[in-house]
Each structure stands twice: as C-alpha cells, then as structure tokens.
Amino acid sequence: SPSPTGIGSNIQFASAPFGLFAPSVYVVTDAGTYGQITGNINLFNFRVISASQTNLTGKVAGIAGEAAASRASANNPSSRYQLNSCPIGSVNCIVLFIETLPEGNPLGDFDITERRRRRLDKNVQLPGIAMRDF
C-alpha cells in the first residue's frame, strides 16, 4: 500500500509458518523512505535497499534465529531493520560498522622532526606528573 506522501510502499509477506519460501533466491527489497517490510522469509540471501523499518522472521542461507540476521544485509545498516529480533547485518545482534581506511599514510601529516619535537616537549606538560620524573 502506498505511503501517504507517495514515497514508498509496504512489502508484506505472510507470517510464519508461511511467507516467502525461496531458499535458493537472492531477494533485494526497496520499500522507499516510508515503506515497511514485514513477514516471514526463507531465502538464500536478503538485502534491504531502503525502508522506514523491517520486522521479519525466518531463515537466510538455511540459518535460523539470531544468526540469520548476519547473513542478510542493508545498504545503510540500522537497528530499525530487524530479522528475528536482531538488526540485519549484525553479528550476535550487534551492528558492526566498518570504517574505511584513509588513502595514503595517515602519519604523513605529522611533523616529527627533532626540532619540532623539542618545541612540543617544552610546551606540553603531563597532568599530575613532575617534570623531574623524566
């Protein structure tokens, strides 16, 4: 059913024990900004492009329970995308965000020449530590 603003639609599968049974199929869903995805699934792989939320149960890649959520994926991982009460793409129900590494050497922006270090050392005092301890 279309959303009130026309941006998105709800995707609803039957509830367990029925639903979408296609254990060898990779399904990609896009419910739009305001659409919801609900029901029971048994798929080879499942991906959410966009939705306001998902509330799914079932199996992915033959795996049931909380571990099934780790086999599914989302373009933008969110706790609003749930499969078996766990965020889609999570490991042990915890979303792990993967940070991208910077291009080049991240230490290349630091001036660690002897002259620069002496000037920094003179200006920096560590709290609660006497300078004579060094």
VOGU-35975 format. One line per field, with one value per residue: residue in three letters; x, y, z of N, C-alpha, C, O in turn. Coordinates in Angstrom, 1 decimal. Example, Ala and Ser with C-alpha at 12.3 -4.5 7.8 and 13.67 -1.06 7.14 Angstrom:
! residues 2
r	(ALA, SER)
n.X	(13.2, 12.8)
n.Y	(-5.7, -2.2)
n.Z	(7.8, 7.1)
ca.X	(12.3, 13.7)
ca.Y	(-4.5, -1.1)
ca.Z	(7.8, 7.1)
c.X	(13.2, 12.9)
c.Y	(-3.3, 0.0)
c.Z	(7.8, 7.9)
o.X	(14.2, 13.4)
o.Y	(-3.3, 1.1)
o.Z	(8.5, 8.0)
***
This chain:
! residues 134
r	(SER, PRO, SER, PRO, THR, GLY, ILE, GLY, SER, ASN, ILE, GLN, PHE, ALA, SER, ALA, PRO, PHE, GLY, LEU, PHE, ALA, PRO, SER, VAL, TYR, VAL, VAL, THR, ASP, ALA, GLY, THR, TYR, GLY, GLN, ILE, THR, GLY, ASN, ILE, ASN, LEU, PHE, ASN, PHE, ARG, VAL, ILE, SER, ALA, SER, GLN, THR, ASN, LEU, THR, GLY, LYS, VAL, ALA, GLY, ILE, ALA, GLY, GLU, ALA, ALA, ALA, SER, ARG, ALA, SER, ALA, ASN, ASN, PRO, SER, SER, ARG, TYR, GLN, LEU, ASN, SER, CYS, PRO, ILE, GLY, SER, VAL, ASN, CYS, ILE, VAL, LEU, PHE, ILE, GLU, THR, LEU, PRO, GLU, GLY, ASN, PRO, LEU, GLY, ASP, PHE, ASP, ILE, THR, GLU, ARG, ARG, ARG, ARG, ARG, LEU, ASP, LYS, ASN, VAL, GLN, LEU, PRO, GLY, ILE, ALA, MET, ARG, ASP, PHE)
n.X	(0.8, 0.6, 2.5, 1.4, 2.6, 3.4, 5.9, 7.3, 6.4, 4.6, 5.9, 4.8, 5.0, 3.5, 2.8, 4.7, 3.8, 4.1, 4.8, 7.4, 8.9, 11.8, 14.4, 16.7, 17.0, 18.1, 17.0, 16.2, 15.1, 13.2, 11.6, 11.2, 11.3, 9.3, 8.2, 7.4, 8.7, 7.6, 6.9, 7.4, 10.3, 12.2, 15.1, 17.9, 19.6, 19.2, 18.5, 18.3, 17.5, 16.2, 14.0, 11.5, 11.4, 12.0, 10.5, 11.0, 10.8, 12.3, 14.5, 17.8, 20.0, 19.7, 20.0, 18.6, 17.1, 18.9, 21.3, 20.7, 20.3, 22.9, 23.5, 22.0, 21.7, 22.1, 21.8, 22.3, 23.1, 21.0, 19.3, 16.7, 16.1, 15.1, 15.6, 14.4, 14.4, 16.8, 19.2, 19.5, 22.3, 23.9, 26.2, 25.9, 23.6, 24.6, 25.4, 28.1, 30.0, 31.9, 34.8, 36.2, 39.5, 41.9, 43.2, 46.6, 49.4, 48.5, 50.1, 51.7, 51.0, 52.0, 54.5, 57.4, 60.0, 63.2, 63.6, 61.0, 59.9, 61.3, 60.3, 57.6, 57.7, 58.7, 56.6, 54.5, 53.0, 52.5, 49.6, 49.7, 52.2, 55.4, 58.0, 60.6, 60.6, 61.2)
n.Y	(-1.2, 2.2, 4.9, 7.8, 10.1, 9.2, 8.3, 5.5, 2.1, -0.5, -3.7, -6.8, -10.0, -13.2, -14.3, -16.5, -20.0, -19.6, -17.5, -16.0, -18.4, -19.3, -20.7, -20.7, -18.3, -14.9, -12.1, -8.7, -5.8, -2.8, -0.5, 2.1, 5.4, 5.6, 3.2, -0.1, -3.4, -6.5, -9.8, -13.4, -15.1, -17.3, -17.5, -17.5, -15.3, -12.0, -8.6, -5.2, -2.3, 0.2, 1.4, 2.3, 0.8, -2.7, -5.8, -8.8, -12.4, -15.7, -17.6, -17.3, -18.2, -20.8, -20.6, -20.1, -18.1, -15.8, -15.7, -15.6, -13.0, -12.0, -13.0, -11.6, -8.4, -4.7, -1.6, 0.7, 0.0, -0.4, -0.2, -0.3, -2.1, -5.2, -8.7, -11.6, -10.4, -9.2, -6.7, -6.4, -7.6, -7.7, -9.0, -11.4, -10.0, -7.4, -4.4, -4.0, -1.5, -0.8, 0.9, 3.0, 3.0, 5.7, 7.1, 6.8, 7.5, 7.9, 9.1, 10.8, 13.5, 14.6, 16.4, 15.3, 15.9, 16.4, 19.1, 20.0, 18.3, 18.9, 21.5, 20.9, 19.2, 20.9, 22.7, 21.1, 19.7, 17.0, 16.1, 15.9, 14.7, 15.1, 17.1, 16.4, 13.7, 12.6)
n.Z	(0.0, -0.8, 0.6, 2.6, 1.6, -0.9, -1.3, -1.3, -0.5, 1.3, 2.0, 2.3, 3.6, 4.2, 7.5, 9.8, 9.8, 7.1, 4.3, 2.4, 0.6, -0.7, -0.9, -2.6, -3.7, -4.2, -2.7, -3.2, -1.7, -1.8, -0.1, -0.1, 1.4, 3.4, 3.5, 4.9, 5.7, 6.2, 7.7, 7.1, 6.0, 3.9, 2.5, 0.1, 0.2, 1.4, 1.0, 2.0, 0.5, 1.0, 3.5, 6.0, 8.2, 9.1, 9.9, 10.3, 10.2, 10.1, 7.9, 6.5, 4.0, 4.9, 7.6, 10.8, 13.5, 15.6, 14.2, 11.5, 10.8, 10.4, 7.9, 6.2, 4.6, 4.5, 2.8, 4.3, 7.3, 10.1, 13.3, 13.0, 11.0, 11.2, 11.7, 12.9, 15.4, 15.6, 14.4, 10.9, 9.2, 11.4, 13.9, 16.3, 17.1, 17.2, 15.6, 13.5, 12.4, 9.6, 9.2, 6.8, 5.5, 5.5, 2.5, 1.5, 3.7, 7.0, 8.9, 7.6, 7.7, 10.0, 11.6, 12.7, 13.2, 14.8, 15.7, 15.8, 17.7, 20.1, 20.6, 21.0, 23.2, 25.2, 25.5, 26.3, 29.1, 31.2, 33.1, 36.6, 36.8, 37.7, 36.2, 36.7, 37.0, 34.6)
ca.X	(0.0, 1.4, 2.5, 0.6, 3.3, 3.7, 7.3, 7.5, 5.3, 4.8, 6.1, 4.3, 4.9, 2.7, 3.6, 5.1, 4.8, 4.0, 5.7, 8.2, 9.8, 12.6, 15.7, 17.8, 16.9, 18.6, 15.9, 16.6, 13.9, 13.3, 10.2, 11.2, 11.6, 8.3, 7.6, 7.8, 8.8, 7.2, 6.5, 8.3, 11.1, 13.2, 15.8, 19.3, 20.2, 18.2, 19.1, 17.4, 18.0, 15.6, 12.7, 11.4, 11.7, 11.6, 10.2, 11.0, 11.2, 12.6, 15.8, 18.6, 21.0, 19.4, 20.3, 17.5, 17.4, 19.7, 22.4, 20.2, 20.5, 24.2, 23.6, 21.3, 22.5, 21.3, 22.7, 22.6, 22.7, 20.2, 18.6, 15.2, 15.9, 15.1, 15.3, 14.4, 14.6, 18.2, 19.5, 20.0, 23.8, 24.6, 26.9, 25.4, 22.7, 25.4, 25.8, 29.5, 30.2, 33.2, 35.3, 37.2, 40.9, 42.3, 44.2, 47.9, 49.9, 47.9, 51.2, 52.4, 50.6, 52.6, 55.9, 58.0, 61.4, 63.8, 63.4, 59.6, 59.6, 61.8, 59.4, 56.4, 58.0, 58.9, 55.3, 53.5, 53.2, 51.6, 49.0, 49.9, 53.5, 56.5, 58.9, 61.8, 60.5, 61.5)
ca.Y	(0.0, 3.4, 5.8, 9.0, 11.1, 8.6, 7.9, 4.1, 1.1, -1.5, -5.0, -7.7, -11.4, -13.9, -14.6, -17.9, -20.8, -19.4, -16.4, -16.2, -19.6, -19.4, -20.9, -20.6, -17.0, -13.7, -11.1, -7.3, -5.1, -1.3, -0.1, 3.6, 6.1, 5.5, 1.8, -1.1, -4.7, -7.4, -11.2, -14.5, -15.4, -18.4, -17.1, -17.7, -14.1, -10.9, -7.2, -4.1, -1.0, 1.3, 1.2, 3.0, -0.3, -4.1, -6.7, -10.1, -13.6, -16.7, -18.1, -16.8, -19.2, -22.0, -20.3, -19.5, -17.5, -14.5, -15.8, -15.3, -11.5, -11.8, -13.4, -10.6, -7.1, -3.5, -0.6, 1.5, -0.7, 0.4, -1.0, -0.3, -3.2, -6.3, -10.0, -12.5, -9.5, -8.7, -5.8, -7.0, -7.4, -7.7, -10.2, -11.6, -8.9, -6.1, -3.9, -3.6, -0.6, -0.9, 2.2, 3.0, 3.5, 6.8, 6.9, 7.3, 7.3, 8.9, 9.8, 11.8, 14.9, 15.0, 16.9, 14.7, 16.2, 16.7, 20.5, 20.1, 17.5, 19.7, 22.6, 20.4, 18.7, 22.1, 23.3, 20.1, 19.2, 16.0, 16.4, 15.1, 14.1, 16.1, 17.1, 15.8, 12.2, 12.2)
ca.Z	(0.0, -0.9, 1.8, 2.5, 0.7, -2.2, -1.3, -0.7, -0.4, 2.2, 1.4, 3.4, 3.3, 5.2, 8.8, 9.9, 9.1, 5.7, 3.9, 1.1, 0.6, -1.9, -0.3, -3.5, -4.4, -3.6, -2.9, -2.9, -1.4, -1.7, 0.2, -0.1, 2.6, 4.4, 3.5, 5.9, 5.2, 7.3, 7.4, 7.3, 4.8, 3.8, 1.3, 0.1, 0.6, 1.5, 1.1, 2.1, -0.1, 1.7, 4.2, 7.2, 9.1, 8.7, 11.0, 9.6, 10.8, 9.2, 7.6, 5.4, 3.7, 5.7, 9.0, 11.5, 14.7, 15.5, 13.3, 10.2, 10.6, 9.9, 6.5, 5.4, 4.5, 4.2, 2.3, 5.4, 8.5, 11.1, 14.2, 12.5, 10.1, 12.1, 11.2, 14.1, 16.5, 15.5, 13.3, 9.7, 9.0, 12.7, 14.4, 17.6, 17.4, 17.4, 14.3, 13.4, 11.3, 9.0, 8.8, 5.6, 5.8, 4.7, 1.4, 1.9, 5.1, 7.9, 9.7, 6.7, 8.0, 11.2, 11.6, 13.9, 13.1, 16.1, 16.1, 16.2, 18.9, 21.2, 20.8, 21.5, 24.5, 26.1, 25.8, 26.8, 30.5, 31.5, 34.3, 37.8, 36.7, 37.8, 35.1, 37.1, 36.9, 33.2)
c.X	(0.9, 1.4, 1.8, 1.3, 3.7, 5.1, 7.5, 6.2, 5.6, 5.0, 5.8, 4.2, 4.0, 3.5, 3.8, 3.9, 4.8, 5.0, 6.3, 9.2, 10.5, 14.0, 16.9, 17.8, 17.5, 17.6, 16.5, 15.3, 14.2, 11.9, 10.1, 11.4, 10.6, 7.7, 8.2, 7.8, 8.6, 6.9, 7.6, 9.0, 12.0, 13.9, 17.3, 20.1, 19.1, 19.0, 18.0, 18.1, 17.5, 14.3, 12.7, 11.8, 11.4, 11.4, 10.0, 11.3, 11.6, 14.1, 16.5, 19.8, 20.9, 19.7, 19.1, 18.0, 18.2, 20.7, 22.0, 20.4, 21.9, 24.4, 22.8, 22.1, 21.5, 22.3, 23.2, 22.2, 22.0, 19.5, 17.1, 15.0, 16.1, 14.8, 15.5, 14.9, 16.1, 18.4, 20.1, 21.5, 24.6, 25.3, 26.5, 24.5, 23.4, 25.8, 27.3, 29.7, 31.7, 33.7, 36.2, 38.5, 41.2, 43.3, 45.5, 48.3, 49.3, 48.9, 51.9, 52.1, 51.3, 54.1, 56.6, 59.6, 61.9, 63.5, 61.9, 59.3, 60.1, 60.8, 58.1, 56.6, 58.1, 57.5, 54.2, 53.9, 52.1, 50.9, 49.4, 51.3, 54.5, 57.5, 60.2, 61.8, 60.9, 63.0)
c.Y	(1.2, 4.2, 7.0, 10.0, 10.5, 8.2, 6.6, 3.3, 0.1, -2.9, -6.0, -9.1, -12.0, -14.2, -16.1, -18.8, -20.6, -18.3, -16.7, -17.3, -19.7, -19.6, -20.9, -19.2, -15.9, -12.6, -9.7, -6.5, -3.6, -0.8, 1.4, 4.1, 5.8, 4.1, 0.9, -2.5, -5.6, -8.8, -12.2, -14.8, -16.6, -18.2, -17.5, -16.5, -13.0, -9.6, -6.2, -2.8, 0.2, 0.9, 2.0, 2.0, -1.7, -4.9, -8.0, -11.2, -14.6, -17.1, -17.4, -17.7, -20.4, -21.8, -19.6, -18.8, -16.2, -14.5, -15.5, -13.8, -11.2, -12.1, -12.4, -9.3, -5.9, -2.5, 0.4, 0.8, 0.1, -0.6, -1.1, -1.5, -4.5, -7.6, -10.9, -11.6, -9.1, -7.7, -6.6, -6.6, -7.4, -9.0, -10.3, -10.5, -7.5, -5.7, -3.5, -2.7, -0.7, 0.5, 2.0, 3.6, 4.7, 6.4, 7.5, 7.0, 8.3, 9.6, 10.8, 13.2, 15.4, 15.3, 16.3, 14.8, 16.5, 18.1, 20.6, 19.4, 18.3, 20.8, 22.1, 19.9, 19.8, 22.7, 22.4, 19.6, 18.2, 16.3, 15.4, 14.4, 15.2, 15.9, 16.4, 14.3, 11.7, 12.2)
c.Z	(0.0, 0.4, 1.6, 1.6, -0.6, -2.3, -0.6, -0.6, 0.7, 1.5, 2.6, 2.9, 4.4, 6.4, 8.8, 10.3, 7.6, 5.3, 2.6, 1.2, -0.7, -1.5, -1.3, -4.2, -3.5, -3.8, -2.4, -2.8, -1.3, -1.4, 0.2, 1.3, 3.7, 4.4, 4.5, 5.2, 6.4, 6.8, 7.6, 5.9, 5.0, 2.5, 1.3, 0.6, 0.6, 1.7, 1.2, 1.5, 0.7, 2.3, 5.4, 8.4, 8.5, 10.0, 10.5, 10.5, 9.8, 9.1, 6.4, 5.2, 4.6, 7.2, 9.7, 12.8, 14.5, 14.5, 11.8, 9.8, 10.0, 8.5, 5.6, 5.4, 4.2, 3.7, 3.4, 6.7, 9.5, 12.1, 13.9, 11.5, 10.9, 11.4, 12.5, 15.3, 16.6, 14.3, 12.1, 9.5, 10.3, 13.0, 15.9, 18.1, 17.6, 16.0, 14.4, 12.2, 10.9, 8.6, 7.6, 6.0, 4.9, 3.6, 1.8, 3.3, 6.0, 8.8, 8.9, 7.0, 9.3, 11.0, 12.8, 13.8, 14.5, 16.6, 16.5, 17.5, 20.1, 21.6, 21.4, 23.0, 25.6, 26.5, 26.4, 28.2, 30.8, 32.9, 35.4, 37.7, 36.8, 36.7, 35.5, 37.1, 35.5, 33.1)
o.X	(1.8, 0.4, 1.4, 0.6, 4.2, 5.5, 7.7, 5.1, 6.8, 4.3, 6.4, 3.5, 3.8, 4.7, 3.3, 3.0, 5.5, 6.1, 5.9, 10.2, 9.9, 14.8, 18.0, 18.5, 17.3, 17.3, 17.1, 14.5, 15.2, 11.1, 9.1, 11.6, 11.0, 6.8, 9.3, 7.1, 9.3, 6.7, 8.6, 8.4, 12.3, 13.4, 17.8, 21.1, 18.2, 19.9, 17.1, 19.1, 18.3, 13.5, 13.7, 12.4, 10.5, 12.1, 8.8, 12.0, 11.3, 14.9, 15.8, 20.5, 21.9, 19.6, 18.5, 19.2, 18.2, 21.0, 22.8, 20.6, 22.0, 25.3, 23.1, 23.0, 20.4, 23.5, 24.3, 21.0, 22.4, 19.2, 16.4, 13.9, 17.3, 13.8, 16.6, 15.6, 16.5, 17.7, 21.0, 21.9, 25.8, 25.0, 26.8, 24.5, 22.8, 26.5, 27.6, 29.5, 32.6, 33.1, 36.9, 38.5, 40.8, 44.1, 45.6, 47.6, 49.5, 48.6, 52.8, 52.8, 51.1, 54.8, 56.4, 60.3, 61.1, 63.2, 61.7, 58.5, 59.4, 60.6, 57.6, 55.8, 57.7, 57.3, 53.2, 55.0, 50.9, 51.7, 49.4, 51.5, 54.5, 57.8, 60.9, 62.8, 61.1, 63.5)
o.Y	(1.3, 4.2, 7.3, 10.8, 11.2, 7.7, 6.5, 3.9, -0.2, -3.1, -6.0, -9.4, -11.4, -14.3, -16.9, -18.3, -21.3, -18.3, -17.5, -17.2, -20.2, -18.6, -20.9, -19.1, -15.9, -12.2, -9.6, -6.6, -3.2, -0.7, 2.0, 3.4, 5.7, 3.8, 1.1, -2.8, -5.6, -9.0, -11.9, -14.8, -16.9, -18.7, -17.8, -16.6, -13.1, -9.5, -6.2, -2.4, 1.0, 0.1, 2.4, 2.4, -1.8, -4.6, -8.4, -11.0, -14.4, -17.0, -17.0, -18.0, -21.0, -22.8, -18.7, -18.8, -15.6, -13.5, -15.1, -13.5, -10.3, -11.7, -12.5, -9.2, -6.1, -2.4, 0.8, 0.9, 1.3, -1.7, -1.9, -1.9, -4.8, -7.7, -11.0, -12.1, -8.6, -7.9, -7.4, -5.4, -7.1, -10.1, -9.4, -10.0, -6.6, -6.4, -2.7, -3.2, -0.7, 1.1, 1.0, 4.5, 4.7, 5.5, 8.5, 6.2, 9.5, 10.7, 11.5, 14.1, 16.6, 14.6, 16.8, 14.0, 16.9, 18.3, 21.3, 19.9, 18.3, 21.0, 22.7, 20.1, 19.6, 23.1, 22.8, 19.1, 18.5, 16.6, 14.2, 13.5, 16.1, 14.8, 15.9, 13.6, 10.5, 11.9)
o.Z	(0.8, 1.1, 0.4, 0.8, -1.5, -3.4, 0.6, -0.8, 0.9, 0.5, 3.6, 1.9, 5.5, 6.3, 8.1, 11.0, 6.9, 5.9, 1.8, 2.0, -1.7, -1.6, -0.8, -5.2, -2.3, -5.0, -1.3, -3.7, -0.8, -2.3, 0.6, 2.2, 4.9, 5.2, 5.0, 4.3, 7.4, 5.6, 8.3, 4.9, 6.1, 1.5, 2.4, 1.3, -0.2, 2.5, 0.4, 2.0, 1.1, 1.7, 5.9, 9.4, 7.6, 11.0, 10.2, 11.5, 8.6, 10.0, 5.5, 6.2, 5.0, 8.0, 9.1, 13.1, 13.4, 13.9, 11.0, 8.7, 9.3, 7.8, 4.4, 6.2, 3.8, 4.1, 3.4, 7.1, 9.8, 11.7, 14.4, 11.3, 11.2, 10.6, 13.0, 16.1, 17.7, 13.3, 12.3, 9.6, 10.3, 12.4, 16.7, 19.2, 18.2, 15.3, 15.3, 11.1, 11.7, 7.7, 7.5, 6.8, 3.8, 3.8, 2.5, 4.0, 5.9, 9.3, 9.4, 6.6, 9.7, 10.3, 13.9, 14.3, 15.4, 17.7, 17.5, 18.3, 21.2, 22.8, 22.4, 23.8, 26.7, 27.6, 26.9, 28.3, 30.6, 33.8, 35.2, 38.6, 36.0, 36.3, 34.6, 37.1, 35.3, 32.0)
***
